[in-house]
């Protein structure tokens, strides 16, 4: 069965111009010509165009499609190689988009908090995002230690209340206090703050930070560079 350019385009859901373009690039070959000189394509042409459309939907470039179609013997291996490259490229694009989404959310939050969008805003947000990634490990360590402390404290209280064993409580509680102090020190050593006015990173003194009002993401401190006393954003300490 033969198909005209228009019929072929309709069957594959593309424009006539697209069929003509692929023909002009040598990807499609007419099986014959009509009496009026129109190009006619057979089943092989239909299959080729369907394959082209499939590759295009996967995001392959024209040169990559040409490379795969021209290498009939090594088509499978070449296609796997091209698709692997495309997968890597798409994953990189996804990572970039995710980062952009996080930046958009952060800027929206700054606006919602009534903060001015300064020339340092983008740098600040990027720094905070990088800091958050590095803080995750410290948070994991602190969480594990906190769970251990909570379990041990519960065990000491139960032993004293049920069994009357006060010695584990007497010995264990000071150890737990030391453990909690270690958690606080880990937190202090791994955190710094970014001034929301001047954009500079700073690390406050321990007791100043410890008693300062805070939220899960910020702490009210005085910036040593510009003197701004606000809820500055937490980040990783280099």
C-alpha positions as CSV (number, residue, x, y, z in Angstrom):
1,X,0.0,0.0,0.0
2,X,1.2,3.5,-0.9
3,X,0.7,6.7,1.0
4,X,1.0,10.3,-0.1
5,X,2.9,12.8,2.0
6,X,-0.4,14.0,3.5
7,X,-1.7,10.5,4.3
8,X,1.7,9.6,5.9
9,X,1.7,12.7,8.0
10,X,-1.9,12.0,9.2
11,X,-1.2,8.4,10.1
12,X,1.8,9.5,12.3
13,X,0.2,12.6,13.7
14,X,2.8,15.0,12.3
15,X,2.6,17.9,9.8
16,X,3.2,17.6,6.1
17,X,6.1,19.9,6.5
18,X,7.7,17.5,9.0
19,X,7.4,14.6,6.5
20,X,9.0,16.8,3.8
21,X,11.8,17.9,6.2
22,X,12.6,14.3,7.1
23,X,12.5,13.4,3.4
24,X,14.9,16.3,2.6
25,X,17.3,15.1,5.3
26,X,17.4,11.6,3.8
27,X,15.6,9.9,6.7
28,X,12.6,9.0,4.6
29,X,12.7,7.6,1.1
30,X,9.8,7.5,-1.3
31,X,8.9,4.1,-2.7
32,X,7.7,5.6,-5.9
33,X,6.2,8.6,-7.6
34,X,2.7,9.3,-8.9
35,X,2.0,10.3,-12.5
36,X,2.0,13.9,-11.3
37,X,5.4,13.5,-9.6
38,X,4.1,13.3,-6.1
39,X,6.1,11.2,-3.6
40,X,4.5,8.0,-2.5
41,X,5.7,6.0,0.5
42,X,5.2,2.3,1.3
43,X,5.0,0.4,4.5
44,X,8.7,0.7,5.1
45,X,8.3,4.5,4.9
46,X,5.5,4.4,7.4
47,X,7.5,2.3,9.8
48,X,10.5,4.6,9.5
49,X,8.4,7.7,10.2
50,X,6.9,6.0,13.2
51,X,10.3,5.1,14.5
52,X,11.5,8.7,13.9
53,X,8.5,10.0,15.9
54,X,9.2,7.6,18.7
55,X,12.8,8.7,18.9
56,X,11.7,12.4,18.8
57,X,9.4,11.8,21.7
58,X,12.3,10.4,23.7
59,X,14.1,13.7,23.0
60,X,16.8,12.4,20.6
61,X,18.3,15.0,18.3
62,X,18.1,14.7,14.5
63,X,21.8,13.8,14.3
64,X,21.3,11.0,16.9
65,X,18.2,9.7,15.0
66,X,20.3,9.7,11.8
67,X,23.1,7.8,13.5
68,X,20.7,5.1,14.8
69,X,18.9,4.7,11.5
70,X,22.0,4.6,9.4
71,X,23.6,1.8,11.5
72,X,21.3,-1.0,10.8
73,X,23.7,-3.8,12.0
74,X,24.7,-2.1,15.2
75,X,21.3,-0.4,15.6
76,X,20.5,-2.0,19.0
77,X,23.9,-1.2,20.6
78,X,23.9,2.3,19.2
79,X,20.4,3.0,20.3
80,X,21.2,1.8,23.9
81,X,24.2,4.1,23.9
82,X,22.2,7.1,22.7
83,X,19.4,6.4,25.2
84,X,21.9,6.1,28.0
85,X,23.3,9.5,27.1
86,X,19.8,10.9,26.9
87,X,18.9,9.5,30.3
88,X,21.9,11.1,31.8
89,X,21.0,14.4,30.2
90,X,17.4,14.3,31.4
91,X,18.5,13.5,35.0
92,X,20.8,16.5,34.9
93,X,17.9,18.6,33.7
94,X,15.7,17.3,36.4
95,X,18.3,18.1,39.1
96,X,18.5,21.6,37.7
97,X,14.7,22.0,37.6
98,X,14.4,20.7,41.2
99,X,17.0,23.3,42.3
100,X,15.1,26.0,40.5
101,X,11.9,25.0,42.2
102,X,13.6,25.2,45.6
103,X,14.9,28.6,44.7
104,X,11.4,29.8,43.7
105,X,9.9,28.4,46.9
106,X,12.6,30.2,48.9
107,X,12.1,33.5,47.2
108,X,8.3,33.1,47.7
109,X,8.9,32.5,51.4
110,X,11.1,35.6,51.7
111,X,8.4,37.7,50.1
112,X,5.8,36.1,52.4
113,X,8.0,36.9,55.4
114,X,8.1,40.6,54.3
115,X,11.8,40.5,53.4
116,X,13.2,42.6,50.6
117,X,14.6,40.9,47.5
118,X,18.1,42.2,47.4
119,X,20.9,41.7,44.8
120,X,22.3,39.1,47.2
121,X,19.0,37.1,47.3
122,X,20.0,34.5,44.7
123,X,23.5,34.0,46.2
124,X,22.0,33.7,49.7
125,X,19.4,31.1,48.6
126,X,22.1,29.0,46.8
127,X,24.3,29.1,49.8
128,X,21.4,28.1,52.1
129,X,20.5,25.2,49.8
130,X,24.1,23.9,49.7
131,X,24.2,24.3,53.5
132,X,21.0,22.3,53.9
133,X,22.5,19.4,52.1
134,X,25.6,19.4,54.2
135,X,23.5,19.8,57.4
136,X,21.6,16.6,56.7
137,X,24.4,14.4,57.9
138,X,24.7,16.4,61.1
139,X,21.0,16.2,61.7
140,X,21.0,12.4,61.1
141,X,23.8,12.0,63.7
142,X,22.0,14.2,66.2
143,X,18.7,12.4,65.7
144,X,20.3,9.0,66.2
145,X,21.9,10.2,69.5
146,X,18.7,11.7,70.6
147,X,16.8,8.5,70.1
148,X,19.4,6.5,72.0
149,X,19.2,9.1,74.8
150,X,15.4,8.9,74.9
151,X,15.4,5.1,74.9
152,X,18.0,4.9,77.7
153,X,16.2,7.5,79.8
154,X,12.9,5.5,79.5
155,X,14.7,2.3,80.4
156,X,16.3,3.8,83.5
157,X,13.0,5.2,84.8
158,X,11.2,1.9,84.2
159,X,13.9,-0.1,86.0
160,X,13.7,2.2,89.0
161,X,9.9,2.3,89.1
162,X,9.2,-1.4,88.4
163,X,12.3,-3.1,89.8
164,X,13.4,-0.6,92.3
165,X,16.9,-0.4,90.6
166,X,17.9,3.1,91.3
167,X,21.7,2.6,90.5
168,X,21.3,2.5,86.7
169,X,19.3,5.7,86.9
170,X,21.9,7.4,89.2
171,X,24.8,6.4,86.9
172,X,23.0,6.7,83.6
173,X,21.4,10.1,83.9
174,X,24.7,12.0,84.2
175,X,25.9,10.1,81.1
176,X,22.7,11.1,79.3
177,X,23.3,14.7,80.2
178,X,26.8,14.4,78.7
179,X,25.3,12.9,75.6
180,X,22.8,15.7,75.3
181,X,25.6,18.2,75.6
182,X,27.4,16.4,72.8
183,X,24.3,16.8,70.6
184,X,24.2,20.5,71.3
185,X,27.9,20.9,70.6
186,X,27.5,19.0,67.3
187,X,24.7,21.3,66.3
188,X,26.6,24.4,67.2
189,X,29.8,23.4,65.4
190,X,27.9,22.6,62.2
191,X,25.7,25.6,62.0
192,X,26.2,29.2,60.9
193,X,23.8,32.0,59.8
194,X,23.3,34.1,56.7
195,X,22.4,37.7,57.3
196,X,19.2,38.6,55.5
197,X,20.3,42.2,55.0
198,X,24.0,42.0,53.9
199,X,24.1,38.4,52.9
200,X,27.3,37.5,54.8
201,X,27.7,34.3,56.7
202,X,28.5,34.6,60.4
203,X,28.8,32.4,63.5
204,X,27.5,33.8,66.8
205,X,28.9,32.9,70.2
206,X,27.6,29.7,71.7
207,X,25.5,31.2,74.5
208,X,24.1,33.9,72.3
209,X,22.9,31.4,69.9
210,X,21.7,29.0,72.6
211,X,19.3,31.5,74.2
212,X,18.2,33.3,71.0
213,X,14.6,33.0,69.9
214,X,14.3,30.7,66.9
215,X,12.2,28.9,64.3
216,X,13.0,25.6,62.6
217,X,14.9,27.5,59.9
218,X,16.0,30.8,61.5
219,X,17.3,32.3,64.7
220,X,17.1,35.9,65.9
221,X,20.7,37.2,66.1
222,X,22.7,40.4,65.5
223,X,24.8,40.3,62.4
224,X,28.4,41.3,63.3
225,X,28.9,42.9,59.9
226,X,25.9,45.2,59.4
227,X,24.3,45.1,62.9
228,X,21.0,43.8,61.6
229,X,19.1,42.0,64.4
230,X,16.6,39.7,62.7
231,X,15.7,36.1,62.2
232,X,18.6,35.1,60.1
233,X,18.7,31.9,58.0
234,X,20.5,28.8,59.3
235,X,23.1,27.2,57.1
236,X,26.2,24.9,57.3
237,X,29.3,26.1,59.1
238,X,32.4,25.8,56.9
